[in-house]
Amino acid sequence: MKPVLDFLQVIFSVVLILLILMHSGKDAGLSGAFGVGTGEGPFGGGSLVEKNLNRWTVLFAVLFLINTVVLIKVS
């Protein structure tokens, strides 16, 4: 059980880091390369993409937190 949870923790960590880097900030960060905040680029409209990006980030943050608590309880 613990190796599976460890593997999931690594996956959640990597995905969460990538999602956070895709958020646009003051400098438009990494998301500017993909057109996330501009409304142009391969992903289409900016506001819907930002909403979905926020939802995915929150989802993976919650999954990461739950998995962390379970790993602490198992150890």
PDB file as gemmi writes it, atoms N, CA and C in Angstrom:
CRYST1    1.000    1.000    1.000  90.00  90.00  90.00 P 1                      
ATOM      1  N   MET A   1       0.825  -1.200   0.000  1.00  0.00           N  
ATOM      2  CA  MET A   1       0.000   0.000   0.000  1.00  0.00           C  
ATOM      3  C   MET A   1       0.871   1.267   0.000  1.00  0.00           C  
ATOM      4  N   LYS A   2       1.905   1.264   0.840  1.00  0.00           N  
ATOM      5  CA  LYS A   2       2.751   2.452   0.947  1.00  0.00           C  
ATOM      6  C   LYS A   2       3.481   2.771  -0.356  1.00  0.00           C  
ATOM      7  N   PRO A   3       4.008   1.778  -1.095  1.00  0.00           N  
ATOM      8  CA  PRO A   3       4.659   2.130  -2.374  1.00  0.00           C  
ATOM      9  C   PRO A   3       3.710   2.779  -3.381  1.00  0.00           C  
ATOM     10  N   VAL A   4       2.462   2.359  -3.378  1.00  0.00           N  
ATOM     11  CA  VAL A   4       1.469   2.961  -4.279  1.00  0.00           C  
ATOM     12  C   VAL A   4       1.215   4.408  -3.879  1.00  0.00           C  
ATOM     13  N   LEU A   5       1.080   4.649  -2.585  1.00  0.00           N  
ATOM     14  CA  LEU A   5       0.857   6.014  -2.105  1.00  0.00           C  
ATOM     15  C   LEU A   5       2.075   6.900  -2.376  1.00  0.00           C  
ATOM     16  N   ASP A   6       3.273   6.328  -2.226  1.00  0.00           N  
ATOM     17  CA  ASP A   6       4.498   7.081  -2.539  1.00  0.00           C  
ATOM     18  C   ASP A   6       4.537   7.467  -4.012  1.00  0.00           C  
ATOM     19  N   PHE A   7       4.192   6.529  -4.876  1.00  0.00           N  
ATOM     20  CA  PHE A   7       4.173   6.794  -6.314  1.00  0.00           C  
ATOM     21  C   PHE A   7       3.145   7.877  -6.649  1.00  0.00           C  
ATOM     22  N   LEU A   8       1.955   7.784  -6.051  1.00  0.00           N  
ATOM     23  CA  LEU A   8       0.920   8.790  -6.277  1.00  0.00           C  
ATOM     24  C   LEU A   8       1.375  10.166  -5.795  1.00  0.00           C  
ATOM     25  N   GLN A   9       2.116  10.196  -4.684  1.00  0.00           N  
ATOM     26  CA  GLN A   9       2.597  11.465  -4.156  1.00  0.00           C  
ATOM     27  C   GLN A   9       3.544  12.139  -5.151  1.00  0.00           C  
ATOM     28  N   VAL A  10       4.398  11.359  -5.766  1.00  0.00           N  
ATOM     29  CA  VAL A  10       5.323  11.911  -6.771  1.00  0.00           C  
ATOM     30  C   VAL A  10       4.546  12.437  -7.972  1.00  0.00           C  
ATOM     31  N   ILE A  11       3.561  11.675  -8.431  1.00  0.00           N  
ATOM     32  CA  ILE A  11       2.749  12.092  -9.577  1.00  0.00           C  
ATOM     33  C   ILE A  11       1.990  13.377  -9.247  1.00  0.00           C  
ATOM     34  N   PHE A  12       1.342  13.420  -8.076  1.00  0.00           N  
ATOM     35  CA  PHE A  12       0.608  14.625  -7.676  1.00  0.00           C  
ATOM     36  C   PHE A  12       1.541  15.827  -7.578  1.00  0.00           C  
ATOM     37  N   SER A  13       2.741  15.601  -7.054  1.00  0.00           N  
ATOM     38  CA  SER A  13       3.704  16.700  -6.908  1.00  0.00           C  
ATOM     39  C   SER A  13       4.097  17.286  -8.257  1.00  0.00           C  
ATOM     40  N   VAL A  14       4.442  16.424  -9.191  1.00  0.00           N  
ATOM     41  CA  VAL A  14       4.881  16.885 -10.513  1.00  0.00           C  
ATOM     42  C   VAL A  14       3.746  17.605 -11.236  1.00  0.00           C  
ATOM     43  N   VAL A  15       2.561  17.036 -11.213  1.00  0.00           N  
ATOM     44  CA  VAL A  15       1.418  17.660 -11.890  1.00  0.00           C  
ATOM     45  C   VAL A  15       1.082  19.000 -11.241  1.00  0.00           C  
ATOM     46  N   LEU A  16       1.124  19.061  -9.915  1.00  0.00           N  
ATOM     47  CA  LEU A  16       0.821  20.305  -9.214  1.00  0.00           C  
ATOM     48  C   LEU A  16       1.845  21.386  -9.544  1.00  0.00           C  
ATOM     49  N   ILE A  17       3.110  21.022  -9.613  1.00  0.00           N  
ATOM     50  CA  ILE A  17       4.146  21.990  -9.983  1.00  0.00           C  
ATOM     51  C   ILE A  17       3.899  22.520 -11.396  1.00  0.00           C  
ATOM     52  N   LEU A  18       3.593  21.634 -12.331  1.00  0.00           N  
ATOM     53  CA  LEU A  18       3.337  22.058 -13.707  1.00  0.00           C  
ATOM     54  C   LEU A  18       2.107  22.964 -13.802  1.00  0.00           C  
ATOM     55  N   LEU A  19       1.067  22.621 -13.060  1.00  0.00           N  
ATOM     56  CA  LEU A  19      -0.147  23.451 -13.086  1.00  0.00           C  
ATOM     57  C   LEU A  19       0.117  24.831 -12.504  1.00  0.00           C  
ATOM     58  N   ILE A  20       0.878  24.895 -11.428  1.00  0.00           N  
ATOM     59  CA  ILE A  20       1.185  26.194 -10.823  1.00  0.00           C  
ATOM     60  C   ILE A  20       2.032  27.039 -11.768  1.00  0.00           C  
ATOM     61  N   LEU A  21       2.970  26.415 -12.456  1.00  0.00           N  
ATOM     62  CA  LEU A  21       3.807  27.159 -13.393  1.00  0.00           C  
ATOM     63  C   LEU A  21       3.024  27.681 -14.592  1.00  0.00           C  
ATOM     64  N   MET A  22       1.917  27.049 -14.917  1.00  0.00           N  
ATOM     65  CA  MET A  22       1.117  27.493 -16.058  1.00  0.00           C  
ATOM     66  C   MET A  22       0.241  28.704 -15.736  1.00  0.00           C  
ATOM     67  N   HIS A  23       0.059  29.002 -14.441  1.00  0.00           N  
ATOM     68  CA  HIS A  23      -0.741  30.171 -14.067  1.00  0.00           C  
ATOM     69  C   HIS A  23      -0.046  31.448 -14.503  1.00  0.00           C  
ATOM     70  N   SER A  24      -0.858  32.407 -14.924  1.00  0.00           N  
ATOM     71  CA  SER A  24      -0.278  33.690 -15.312  1.00  0.00           C  
ATOM     72  C   SER A  24      -0.149  34.560 -14.075  1.00  0.00           C  
ATOM     73  N   GLY A  25       0.948  35.259 -14.019  1.00  0.00           N  
ATOM     74  CA  GLY A  25       1.186  36.180 -12.921  1.00  0.00           C  
ATOM     75  C   GLY A  25       1.336  37.571 -13.479  1.00  0.00           C  
ATOM     76  N   LYS A  26       2.067  38.414 -12.776  1.00  0.00           N  
ATOM     77  CA  LYS A  26       2.293  39.771 -13.250  1.00  0.00           C  
ATOM     78  C   LYS A  26       3.089  39.775 -14.551  1.00  0.00           C  
ATOM     79  N   ASP A  27       3.999  38.818 -14.682  1.00  0.00           N  
ATOM     80  CA  ASP A  27       4.843  38.759 -15.871  1.00  0.00           C  
ATOM     81  C   ASP A  27       4.279  37.819 -16.930  1.00  0.00           C  
ATOM     82  N   ALA A  28       3.147  37.232 -16.690  1.00  0.00           N  
ATOM     83  CA  ALA A  28       2.505  36.254 -17.558  1.00  0.00           C  
ATOM     84  C   ALA A  28       3.282  34.960 -17.611  1.00  0.00           C  
ATOM     85  N   GLY A  29       4.346  34.811 -16.845  1.00  0.00           N  
ATOM     86  CA  GLY A  29       5.080  33.569 -16.609  1.00  0.00           C  
ATOM     87  C   GLY A  29       5.093  32.569 -17.741  1.00  0.00           C  
ATOM     88  N   LEU A  30       5.066  31.320 -17.371  1.00  0.00           N  
ATOM     89  CA  LEU A  30       5.119  30.235 -18.338  1.00  0.00           C  
ATOM     90  C   LEU A  30       3.822  30.149 -19.136  1.00  0.00           C  
ATOM     91  N   SER A  31       2.710  30.586 -18.546  1.00  0.00           N  
ATOM     92  CA  SER A  31       1.435  30.482 -19.246  1.00  0.00           C  
ATOM     93  C   SER A  31       1.389  31.372 -20.483  1.00  0.00           C  
ATOM     94  N   GLY A  32       2.211  32.409 -20.535  1.00  0.00           N  
ATOM     95  CA  GLY A  32       2.255  33.267 -21.712  1.00  0.00           C  
ATOM     96  C   GLY A  32       2.734  32.527 -22.946  1.00  0.00           C  
ATOM     97  N   ALA A  33       3.550  31.505 -22.750  1.00  0.00           N  
ATOM     98  CA  ALA A  33       4.043  30.720 -23.872  1.00  0.00           C  
ATOM     99  C   ALA A  33       2.930  29.902 -24.512  1.00  0.00           C  
ATOM    100  N   PHE A  34       1.908  29.579 -23.720  1.00  0.00           N  
ATOM    101  CA  PHE A  34       0.811  28.764 -24.227  1.00  0.00           C  
ATOM    102  C   PHE A  34      -0.428  29.579 -24.542  1.00  0.00           C  
ATOM    103  N   GLY A  35      -0.400  30.872 -24.306  1.00  0.00           N  
ATOM    104  CA  GLY A  35      -1.550  31.724 -24.598  1.00  0.00           C  
ATOM    105  C   GLY A  35      -2.684  31.568 -23.623  1.00  0.00           C  
ATOM    106  N   VAL A  36      -2.408  31.157 -22.380  1.00  0.00           N  
ATOM    107  CA  VAL A  36      -3.473  30.912 -21.410  1.00  0.00           C  
ATOM    108  C   VAL A  36      -4.189  32.195 -21.030  1.00  0.00           C  
ATOM    109  N   GLY A  37      -3.477  33.263 -20.741  1.00  0.00           N  
ATOM    110  CA  GLY A  37      -4.119  34.469 -20.256  1.00  0.00           C  
ATOM    111  C   GLY A  37      -4.468  35.466 -21.333  1.00  0.00           C  
ATOM    112  N   THR A  38      -4.113  35.209 -22.578  1.00  0.00           N  
ATOM    113  CA  THR A  38      -4.267  36.215 -23.611  1.00  0.00           C  
ATOM    114  C   THR A  38      -5.507  36.047 -24.465  1.00  0.00           C  
ATOM    115  N   GLY A  39      -6.109  34.884 -24.460  1.00  0.00           N  
ATOM    116  CA  GLY A  39      -7.266  34.667 -25.313  1.00  0.00           C  
ATOM    117  C   GLY A  39      -6.879  34.235 -26.715  1.00  0.00           C  
ATOM    118  N   GLU A  40      -5.598  34.116 -26.968  1.00  0.00           N  
ATOM    119  CA  GLU A  40      -5.151  33.631 -28.264  1.00  0.00           C  
ATOM    120  C   GLU A  40      -4.240  32.437 -28.054  1.00  0.00           C  
ATOM    121  N   GLY A  41      -3.813  31.843 -29.098  1.00  0.00           N  
ATOM    122  CA  GLY A  41      -2.953  30.676 -28.974  1.00  0.00           C  
ATOM    123  C   GLY A  41      -3.741  29.408 -29.227  1.00  0.00           C  
ATOM    124  N   PRO A  42      -3.120  28.265 -29.001  1.00  0.00           N  
ATOM    125  CA  PRO A  42      -3.756  26.996 -29.350  1.00  0.00           C  
ATOM    126  C   PRO A  42      -4.931  26.612 -28.460  1.00  0.00           C  
ATOM    127  N   PHE A  43      -5.093  27.240 -27.288  1.00  0.00           N  
ATOM    128  CA  PHE A  43      -6.149  26.830 -26.367  1.00  0.00           C  
ATOM    129  C   PHE A  43      -7.411  27.656 -26.466  1.00  0.00           C  
ATOM    130  N   GLY A  44      -7.447  28.679 -27.283  1.00  0.00           N  
ATOM    131  CA  GLY A  44      -8.662  29.454 -27.463  1.00  0.00           C  
ATOM    132  C   GLY A  44      -8.862  30.507 -26.400  1.00  0.00           C  
ATOM    133  N   GLY A  45     -10.115  30.663 -25.915  1.00  0.00           N  
ATOM    134  CA  GLY A  45     -10.485  31.726 -24.984  1.00  0.00           C  
ATOM    135  C   GLY A  45      -9.754  31.680 -23.662  1.00  0.00           C  
ATOM    136  N   GLY A  46      -9.357  32.832 -23.181  1.00  0.00           N  
ATOM    137  CA  GLY A  46      -8.535  32.906 -21.987  1.00  0.00           C  
ATOM    138  C   GLY A  46      -9.276  32.668 -20.692  1.00  0.00           C  
ATOM    139  N   SER A  47     -10.465  33.209 -20.527  1.00  0.00           N  
ATOM    140  CA  SER A  47     -11.128  33.135 -19.227  1.00  0.00           C  
ATOM    141  C   SER A  47     -11.570  31.712 -18.889  1.00  0.00           C  
ATOM    142  N   LEU A  48     -12.073  30.976 -19.841  1.00  0.00           N  
ATOM    143  CA  LEU A  48     -12.485  29.595 -19.587  1.00  0.00           C  
ATOM    144  C   LEU A  48     -11.282  28.726 -19.269  1.00  0.00           C  
ATOM    145  N   VAL A  49     -10.192  28.948 -19.968  1.00  0.00           N  
ATOM    146  CA  VAL A  49      -8.982  28.176 -19.717  1.00  0.00           C  
ATOM    147  C   VAL A  49      -8.442  28.486 -18.325  1.00  0.00           C  
ATOM    148  N   GLU A  50      -8.473  29.760 -17.927  1.00  0.00           N  
ATOM    149  CA  GLU A  50      -8.009  30.137 -16.586  1.00  0.00           C  
ATOM    150  C   GLU A  50      -8.885  29.499 -15.509  1.00  0.00           C  
ATOM    151  N   LYS A  51     -10.192  29.474 -15.718  1.00  0.00           N  
ATOM    152  CA  LYS A  51     -11.088  28.841 -14.742  1.00  0.00           C  
ATOM    153  C   LYS A  51     -10.778  27.356 -14.613  1.00  0.00           C  
ATOM    154  N   ASN A  52     -10.625  26.694 -15.745  1.00  0.00           N  
ATOM    155  CA  ASN A  52     -10.322  25.265 -15.712  1.00  0.00           C  
ATOM    156  C   ASN A  52      -8.953  25.004 -15.103  1.00  0.00           C  
ATOM    157  N   LEU A  53      -7.990  25.857 -15.400  1.00  0.00           N  
ATOM    158  CA  LEU A  53      -6.663  25.723 -14.816  1.00  0.00           C  
ATOM    159  C   LEU A  53      -6.736  25.882 -13.299  1.00  0.00           C  
ATOM    160  N   ASN A  54      -7.519  26.819 -12.835  1.00  0.00           N  
ATOM    161  CA  ASN A  54      -7.711  26.999 -11.391  1.00  0.00           C  
ATOM    162  C   ASN A  54      -8.362  25.773 -10.762  1.00  0.00           C  
ATOM    163  N   ARG A  55      -9.369  25.232 -11.420  1.00  0.00           N  
ATOM    164  CA  ARG A  55     -10.065  24.052 -10.890  1.00  0.00           C  
ATOM    165  C   ARG A  55      -9.130  22.858 -10.803  1.00  0.00           C  
ATOM    166  N   TRP A  56      -8.345  22.628 -11.858  1.00  0.00           N  
ATOM    167  CA  TRP A  56      -7.402  21.506 -11.852  1.00  0.00           C  
ATOM    168  C   TRP A  56      -6.330  21.691 -10.788  1.00  0.00           C  
ATOM    169  N   THR A  57      -5.879  22.918 -10.601  1.00  0.00           N  
ATOM    170  CA  THR A  57      -4.856  23.182  -9.590  1.00  0.00           C  
ATOM    171  C   THR A  57      -5.401  22.902  -8.188  1.00  0.00           C  
ATOM    172  N   VAL A  58      -6.607  23.368  -7.911  1.00  0.00           N  
ATOM    173  CA  VAL A  58      -7.222  23.116  -6.608  1.00  0.00           C  
ATOM    174  C   VAL A  58      -7.448  21.625  -6.412  1.00  0.00           C  
ATOM    175  N   LEU A  59      -7.923  20.933  -7.435  1.00  0.00           N  
ATOM    176  CA  LEU A  59      -8.158  19.491  -7.339  1.00  0.00           C  
ATOM    177  C   LEU A  59      -6.877  18.749  -6.983  1.00  0.00           C  
ATOM    178  N   PHE A  60      -5.793  19.036  -7.697  1.00  0.00           N  
ATOM    179  CA  PHE A  60      -4.548  18.327  -7.434  1.00  0.00           C  
ATOM    180  C   PHE A  60      -3.933  18.746  -6.102  1.00  0.00           C  
ATOM    181  N   ALA A  61      -4.167  19.981  -5.666  1.00  0.00           N  
ATOM    182  CA  ALA A  61      -3.688  20.399  -4.352  1.00  0.00           C  
ATOM    183  C   ALA A  61      -4.415  19.635  -3.243  1.00  0.00           C  
ATOM    184  N   VAL A  62      -5.717  19.446  -3.407  1.00  0.00           N  
ATOM    185  CA  VAL A  62      -6.492  18.689  -2.420  1.00  0.00           C  
ATOM    186  C   VAL A  62      -6.070  17.219  -2.423  1.00  0.00           C  
ATOM    187  N   LEU A  63      -5.886  16.640  -3.610  1.00  0.00           N  
ATOM    188  CA  LEU A  63      -5.428  15.253  -3.694  1.00  0.00           C  
ATOM    189  C   LEU A  63      -4.053  15.089  -3.055  1.00  0.00           C  
ATOM    190  N   PHE A  64      -3.163  16.059  -3.288  1.00  0.00           N  
ATOM    191  CA  PHE A  64      -1.836  16.036  -2.695  1.00  0.00           C  
ATOM    192  C   PHE A  64      -1.938  16.079  -1.169  1.00  0.00           C  
ATOM    193  N   LEU A  65      -2.796  16.954  -0.653  1.00  0.00           N  
ATOM    194  CA  LEU A  65      -2.970  17.090   0.789  1.00  0.00           C  
ATOM    195  C   LEU A  65      -3.540  15.818   1.407  1.00  0.00           C  
ATOM    196  N   ILE A  66      -4.555  15.251   0.795  1.00  0.00           N  
ATOM    197  CA  ILE A  66      -5.166  14.019   1.305  1.00  0.00           C  
ATOM    198  C   ILE A  66      -4.151  12.885   1.291  1.00  0.00           C  
ATOM    199  N   ASN A  67      -3.410  12.766   0.204  1.00  0.00           N  
ATOM    200  CA  ASN A  67      -2.406  11.707   0.105  1.00  0.00           C  
ATOM    201  C   ASN A  67      -1.303  11.890   1.145  1.00  0.00           C  
ATOM    202  N   THR A  68      -0.939  13.130   1.436  1.00  0.00           N  
ATOM    203  CA  THR A  68       0.069  13.406   2.457  1.00  0.00           C  
ATOM    204  C   THR A  68      -0.417  12.958   3.830  1.00  0.00           C  
ATOM    205  N   VAL A  69      -1.664  13.277   4.159  1.00  0.00           N  
ATOM    206  CA  VAL A  69      -2.226  12.881   5.452  1.00  0.00           C  
ATOM    207  C   VAL A  69      -2.293  11.365   5.558  1.00  0.00           C  
ATOM    208  N   VAL A  70      -2.715  10.695   4.488  1.00  0.00           N  
ATOM    209  CA  VAL A  70      -2.786   9.219   4.511  1.00  0.00           C  
ATOM    210  C   VAL A  70      -1.392   8.622   4.658  1.00  0.00           C  
ATOM    211  N   LEU A  71      -0.410   9.181   3.981  1.00  0.00           N  
ATOM    212  CA  LEU A  71       0.959   8.685   4.119  1.00  0.00           C  
ATOM    213  C   LEU A  71       1.482   8.857   5.548  1.00  0.00           C  
ATOM    214  N   ILE A  72       1.127   9.953   6.187  1.00  0.00           N  
ATOM    215  CA  ILE A  72       1.548  10.157   7.583  1.00  0.00           C  
ATOM    216  C   ILE A  72       0.886   9.129   8.496  1.00  0.00           C  
ATOM    217  N   LYS A  73      -0.383   8.849   8.263  1.00  0.00           N  
ATOM    218  CA  LYS A  73      -1.101   7.884   9.083  1.00  0.00           C  
ATOM    219  C   LYS A  73      -0.561   6.462   8.879  1.00  0.00           C  
ATOM    220  N   VAL A  74      -0.180   6.119   7.658  1.00  0.00           N  
ATOM    221  CA  VAL A  74       0.319   4.785   7.337  1.00  0.00           C  
ATOM    222  C   VAL A  74       1.699   4.552   7.934  1.00  0.00           C  
ATOM    223  N   SER A  75       2.518   5.587   7.938  1.00  0.00           N  
ATOM    224  CA  SER A  75       3.904   5.450   8.414  1.00  0.00           C  
ATOM    225  C   SER A  75       3.984   5.247   9.903  1.00  0.00           C  
TER     226      SER A  75                                                      
END                                                                             
